[in-house]
Amino acid sequence: MIEKIANNKYNTEKLNLNPTDKIKEKLDYYRTLFNKTHDLSMEEFEKLEQDIKTFFNLKPGGYTEEPPQRLVRISNNNRILEAQGKELSYLTDIFQLLAPPIDHCNFGRCNIPKQQVLYCAVNEAGAYWETKPQNGDVITISHFELKPNSKVNCNVVRKEKTKDPKISHQLQEVYYLLEDFFVDIYSLEILKDRPGDYLFSGLLSSEMLFYPVVSSNNIEAIIYPSVQKKNMDKTLQFVMI
């Protein structure tokens, strides 16, 4: 199978897309690995990780500078304080309401291990659906509001695949193939005890959020549909560095 979407070494070169059927073949192969990557050996996992990094030298995405103005996050006091070796109580430090400490960051929907990102919902109902607190849990509900006139570079993942897209050239055809794949990986239902199954969305999100070249155009946040409440039209998740 092909190694890259575009057969280019540098992004300054003229775009040279591989044949569309070959791109589709590779994407379909990746789909056969959904919910199976957690069970790979370390060697197989690292090999696939490098393969994904090499292949996706093009990524689709909607874009907005105006994310939701209000965000909600539910923190589980039980887990946070237990990890700190403290007795169950109130949270008293702002860092306890934000991303977990680096040493506690495993694969997630939008991050890889050792990368801190802040996961929020756009409303309280969505936050409950995503975190699913259990009877006996002590939780803290945080409400965040963007400063007036704030601009955040956001990649927006579609909730549904585009139906009957109008295609006039190969780049559009490839774009919609990639869009379909991104809808699949960001809506993939994954068990909490299988973080390795987040490989695709976690790795591709990481490359967008932690792009090594600093620029005013770098993606700072990702907006994607809630997987736990995916049938509700207006429930979104918001993640940012």
The 8 nearest C-alpha neighbors of each residue, nearest first, counted from 0:
[[1, 25, 2, 21, 24, 22, 28, 3],
 [0, 2, 3, 21, 25, 22, 4, 17],
 [3, 1, 54, 0, 53, 4, 50, 6],
 [4, 2, 54, 5, 1, 6, 53, 55],
 [3, 5, 54, 17, 22, 16, 55, 56],
 [6, 4, 16, 15, 3, 7, 17, 56],
 [5, 7, 15, 16, 3, 17, 4, 8],
 [8, 6, 5, 9, 15, 12, 14, 10],
 [7, 9, 6, 10, 12, 11, 5, 56],
 [10, 8, 11, 7, 12, 13, 6, 14],
 [9, 11, 12, 8, 7, 13, 14, 56],
 [12, 10, 9, 13, 14, 8, 7, 15],
 [13, 11, 10, 9, 14, 7, 8, 15],
 [12, 14, 15, 11, 10, 7, 9, 16],
 [15, 13, 12, 16, 5, 7, 6, 10],
 [14, 16, 5, 6, 7, 13, 17, 12],
 [17, 15, 5, 6, 4, 14, 18, 170],
 [16, 18, 5, 4, 6, 19, 15, 22],
 [19, 17, 21, 20, 16, 22, 4, 169],
 [18, 20, 22, 21, 23, 17, 173, 169],
 [19, 21, 23, 22, 18, 24, 17, 25],
 [22, 20, 24, 18, 19, 23, 25, 1],
 [21, 23, 19, 25, 24, 20, 4, 26],
 [22, 24, 20, 26, 21, 25, 27, 19],
 [25, 23, 21, 27, 22, 26, 20, 28],
 [24, 26, 28, 22, 27, 23, 29, 0],
 [27, 25, 29, 23, 28, 24, 22, 30],
 [26, 28, 30, 24, 29, 25, 23, 31],
 [29, 27, 25, 31, 26, 30, 24, 32],
 [28, 30, 26, 32, 27, 31, 25, 33],
 [29, 31, 27, 32, 33, 28, 26, 180],
 [30, 32, 28, 29, 33, 27, 35, 34],
 [33, 31, 35, 30, 29, 36, 34, 28],
 [32, 34, 30, 35, 31, 36, 196, 29],
 [35, 33, 196, 36, 32, 189, 37, 197],
 [34, 36, 32, 33, 37, 38, 196, 39],
 [35, 37, 196, 39, 38, 195, 34, 32],
 [36, 38, 195, 196, 35, 39, 193, 194],
 [39, 37, 36, 35, 40, 195, 196, 193],
 [40, 38, 36, 44, 37, 43, 41, 35],
 [39, 41, 43, 42, 44, 38, 37, 45],
 [40, 42, 44, 43, 45, 39, 46, 38],
 [41, 43, 45, 40, 44, 46, 39, 47],
 [44, 42, 46, 40, 41, 45, 39, 47],
 [43, 45, 41, 47, 46, 42, 39, 40],
 [44, 46, 48, 42, 47, 43, 41, 49],
 [45, 47, 43, 49, 48, 44, 42, 50],
 [48, 46, 50, 44, 49, 45, 43, 51],
 [49, 47, 45, 51, 46, 50, 44, 52],
 [48, 50, 52, 46, 47, 51, 53, 45],
 [49, 51, 47, 53, 48, 52, 54, 46],
 [52, 50, 54, 48, 53, 49, 47, 55],
 [53, 51, 49, 50, 54, 55, 48, 56],
 [54, 52, 50, 51, 55, 3, 49, 56],
 [53, 55, 3, 51, 2, 52, 4, 56],
 [56, 54, 57, 53, 52, 4, 51, 58],
 [55, 57, 54, 4, 53, 3, 5, 58],
 [58, 56, 55, 4, 59, 5, 54, 177],
 [57, 59, 55, 56, 60, 177, 174, 178],
 [60, 58, 178, 174, 177, 57, 61, 181],
 [61, 59, 154, 155, 156, 62, 58, 178],
 [60, 62, 155, 154, 156, 63, 59, 157],
 [63, 61, 154, 153, 155, 60, 64, 152],
 [62, 64, 153, 65, 152, 154, 66, 61],
 [63, 65, 152, 151, 150, 153, 66, 62],
 [64, 66, 63, 150, 151, 67, 149, 153],
 [65, 67, 68, 64, 151, 63, 153, 150],
 [68, 66, 69, 121, 65, 70, 145, 237],
 [67, 69, 145, 144, 66, 70, 65, 143],
 [70, 68, 144, 67, 143, 121, 145, 71],
 [69, 71, 121, 143, 120, 142, 119, 144],
 [72, 70, 142, 120, 119, 141, 122, 123],
 [71, 73, 119, 141, 140, 126, 120, 74],
 [72, 74, 140, 139, 126, 141, 138, 75],
 [75, 73, 139, 138, 76, 96, 72, 140],
 [74, 76, 138, 77, 78, 137, 79, 139],
 [75, 77, 79, 138, 137, 78, 80, 74],
 [78, 76, 75, 80, 79, 81, 87, 137],
 [77, 79, 81, 76, 80, 75, 82, 74],
 [78, 80, 76, 82, 81, 77, 75, 83],
 [81, 79, 83, 85, 82, 78, 77, 76],
 [80, 82, 84, 78, 83, 79, 85, 77],
 [83, 81, 80, 79, 84, 78, 85, 77],
 [84, 82, 80, 81, 85, 79, 78, 86],
 [83, 85, 81, 82, 80, 86, 79, 87],
 [86, 84, 80, 83, 81, 87, 82, 88],
 [85, 87, 88, 80, 81, 84, 77, 83],
 [86, 88, 77, 80, 85, 76, 89, 81],
 [89, 87, 86, 90, 76, 80, 137, 77],
 [88, 90, 91, 76, 87, 139, 137, 138],
 [91, 89, 92, 88, 95, 76, 139, 96],
 [90, 92, 89, 93, 95, 94, 88, 96],
 [93, 91, 94, 95, 90, 96, 89, 97],
 [92, 94, 95, 96, 91, 97, 90, 141],
 [93, 95, 97, 96, 92, 98, 99, 100],
 [96, 94, 93, 92, 97, 90, 79, 99],
 [97, 95, 94, 93, 74, 98, 141, 92],
 [96, 98, 94, 95, 117, 99, 93, 116],
 [97, 99, 117, 116, 115, 100, 96, 94],
 [100, 98, 103, 104, 101, 97, 115, 95],
 [101, 99, 103, 102, 98, 104, 115, 113],
 [102, 100, 113, 104, 103, 115, 114, 99],
 [101, 103, 100, 104, 113, 99, 105, 112],
 [102, 104, 101, 100, 99, 105, 113, 112],
 [105, 103, 112, 101, 113, 102, 114, 99],
 [104, 106, 112, 111, 103, 107, 113, 194],
 [105, 107, 111, 112, 194, 110, 197, 195],
 [108, 106, 110, 109, 201, 197, 105, 111],
 [107, 109, 201, 197, 200, 110, 106, 185],
 [110, 108, 201, 204, 107, 200, 205, 111],
 [111, 109, 201, 107, 205, 106, 108, 204],
 [110, 112, 106, 201, 114, 202, 105, 107],
 [113, 111, 105, 104, 106, 114, 110, 101],
 [112, 114, 101, 104, 102, 111, 115, 105],
 [115, 113, 112, 111, 110, 101, 104, 116],
 [116, 114, 98, 101, 104, 113, 240, 99],
 [115, 117, 240, 239, 98, 118, 238, 114],
 [116, 118, 98, 239, 238, 97, 240, 119],
 [119, 117, 238, 237, 116, 239, 72, 120],
 [120, 118, 72, 237, 71, 236, 70, 238],
 [121, 119, 236, 71, 126, 122, 70, 125],
 [120, 122, 70, 71, 235, 69, 236, 67],
 [123, 121, 120, 125, 124, 71, 70, 126],
 [122, 124, 126, 125, 71, 127, 120, 121],
 [125, 123, 127, 126, 122, 128, 234, 120],
 [124, 126, 128, 123, 127, 122, 120, 234],
 [125, 127, 123, 120, 129, 124, 128, 72],
 [128, 126, 124, 130, 125, 131, 129, 123],
 [127, 129, 125, 131, 126, 130, 227, 124],
 [128, 130, 126, 127, 227, 131, 125, 225],
 [129, 131, 127, 132, 128, 126, 73, 74],
 [132, 130, 128, 127, 129, 133, 126, 227],
 [133, 131, 130, 136, 134, 127, 75, 138],
 [134, 132, 136, 135, 131, 137, 130, 138],
 [133, 135, 136, 132, 137, 131, 138, 77],
 [134, 136, 133, 137, 132, 77, 138, 75],
 [137, 135, 133, 134, 132, 138, 77, 75],
 [136, 138, 76, 77, 75, 135, 139, 87],
 [139, 137, 75, 76, 74, 136, 73, 140],
 [138, 140, 74, 73, 141, 75, 76, 137],
 [141, 139, 73, 72, 74, 138, 142, 71],
 [142, 140, 72, 71, 73, 139, 143, 96],
 [141, 143, 71, 70, 72, 140, 144, 69],
 [144, 142, 70, 69, 71, 141, 145, 72],
 [143, 145, 69, 68, 70, 146, 142, 67],
 [146, 144, 68, 147, 149, 69, 143, 67],
 [145, 147, 149, 148, 144, 68, 150, 143],
 [148, 146, 149, 145, 68, 144, 150, 65],
 [149, 147, 146, 150, 145, 65, 68, 151],
 [150, 148, 147, 146, 145, 151, 65, 64],
 [151, 149, 64, 65, 148, 152, 66, 63],
 [150, 152, 64, 153, 65, 219, 149, 66],
 [151, 153, 64, 218, 219, 63, 220, 150],
 [154, 152, 220, 63, 221, 62, 218, 151],
 [153, 155, 221, 62, 61, 60, 222, 220],
 [156, 154, 61, 222, 62, 221, 60, 153],
 [157, 155, 223, 222, 60, 61, 158, 154],
 [158, 156, 159, 182, 155, 223, 160, 224],
 [157, 159, 224, 182, 156, 160, 223, 186],
 [160, 158, 157, 161, 182, 179, 162, 156],
 [159, 161, 179, 162, 182, 157, 158, 178],
 [160, 162, 164, 159, 163, 175, 179, 178],
 [161, 163, 164, 160, 159, 165, 175, 179],
 [162, 164, 165, 161, 166, 160, 175, 172],
 [165, 163, 162, 161, 166, 175, 172, 171],
 [166, 164, 163, 167, 171, 172, 162, 168],
 [167, 165, 171, 168, 172, 164, 169, 170],
 [166, 168, 165, 171, 169, 172, 170, 164],
 [169, 167, 170, 171, 166, 172, 173, 165],
 [170, 168, 172, 171, 173, 167, 19, 166],
 [169, 171, 173, 172, 168, 174, 16, 167],
 [172, 170, 174, 169, 173, 166, 168, 175],
 [171, 173, 169, 170, 174, 175, 166, 176],
 [172, 174, 176, 170, 171, 175, 169, 177],
 [175, 173, 171, 177, 172, 176, 170, 178],
 [174, 176, 178, 177, 173, 172, 179, 171],
 [177, 175, 173, 179, 174, 178, 180, 172],
 [178, 176, 180, 174, 175, 179, 59, 181],
 [177, 179, 175, 181, 180, 176, 59, 174],
 [180, 178, 182, 176, 177, 181, 160, 175],
 [179, 181, 177, 183, 178, 182, 184, 176],
 [180, 182, 178, 184, 183, 179, 185, 177],
 [183, 181, 179, 180, 185, 184, 186, 178],
 [184, 182, 180, 181, 186, 185, 187, 179],
 [185, 183, 187, 181, 186, 200, 182, 180],
 [184, 186, 182, 183, 187, 181, 200, 223],
 [187, 185, 183, 226, 184, 182, 188, 224],
 [186, 188, 184, 185, 183, 189, 226, 33],
 [189, 187, 186, 226, 190, 227, 34, 185],
 [188, 190, 187, 191, 196, 193, 34, 197],
 [189, 191, 193, 192, 188, 194, 196, 34],
 [192, 190, 193, 194, 189, 107, 196, 188],
 [191, 193, 190, 194, 189, 195, 37, 196],
 [192, 194, 190, 191, 195, 37, 196, 189],
 [195, 193, 196, 106, 197, 192, 191, 107],
 [194, 196, 37, 197, 193, 198, 36, 106],
 [195, 197, 37, 36, 34, 194, 198, 193],
 [198, 196, 195, 201, 194, 108, 199, 107],
 [197, 199, 201, 196, 195, 202, 200, 106],
 [200, 198, 202, 201, 197, 203, 184, 51],
 [201, 199, 203, 202, 184, 108, 204, 197],
 [202, 200, 109, 110, 108, 198, 204, 111],
 [201, 203, 205, 199, 204, 200, 198, 111],
 [202, 204, 206, 200, 205, 201, 199, 207],
 [205, 203, 109, 207, 201, 206, 202, 200],
 [204, 206, 202, 208, 110, 203, 207, 209],
 [205, 207, 203, 210, 204, 209, 208, 202],
 [208, 206, 204, 205, 210, 209, 218, 203],
 [209, 207, 205, 218, 219, 206, 210, 204],
 [208, 210, 206, 205, 207, 211, 240, 218],
 [209, 211, 206, 207, 212, 208, 217, 213],
 [212, 210, 209, 213, 206, 208, 214, 207],
 [213, 211, 210, 214, 217, 209, 215, 216],
 [214, 212, 211, 217, 215, 210, 216, 209],
 [215, 213, 216, 217, 212, 210, 218, 211],
 [214, 216, 217, 213, 152, 218, 219, 212],
 [217, 215, 214, 218, 152, 213, 219, 151],
 [218, 216, 214, 215, 219, 152, 213, 210],
 [217, 219, 152, 208, 153, 220, 207, 216],
 [220, 218, 152, 208, 239, 153, 217, 240],
 [219, 221, 239, 153, 238, 218, 154, 152],
 [222, 220, 154, 238, 153, 155, 237, 239],
 [221, 223, 237, 155, 236, 156, 154, 238],
 [222, 224, 156, 236, 235, 155, 221, 225],
 [225, 223, 235, 158, 236, 226, 229, 234],
 [224, 226, 235, 229, 228, 236, 227, 234],
 [225, 227, 229, 186, 228, 224, 188, 187],
 [228, 226, 225, 129, 229, 128, 188, 125],
 [227, 229, 225, 226, 230, 231, 128, 234],
 [230, 228, 226, 225, 231, 227, 224, 234],
 [229, 231, 228, 232, 234, 226, 227, 225],
 [232, 230, 229, 234, 228, 233, 225, 235],
 [231, 233, 234, 230, 229, 235, 158, 224],
 [234, 232, 231, 235, 224, 121, 230, 229],
 [233, 235, 231, 125, 225, 232, 224, 228],
 [236, 234, 224, 225, 223, 121, 120, 233],
 [235, 237, 120, 223, 225, 224, 222, 119],
 [236, 238, 222, 119, 120, 118, 221, 223],
 [239, 237, 118, 221, 117, 220, 119, 116],
 [238, 240, 220, 117, 116, 219, 221, 237],
 [239, 116, 117, 219, 220, 115, 208, 238]]
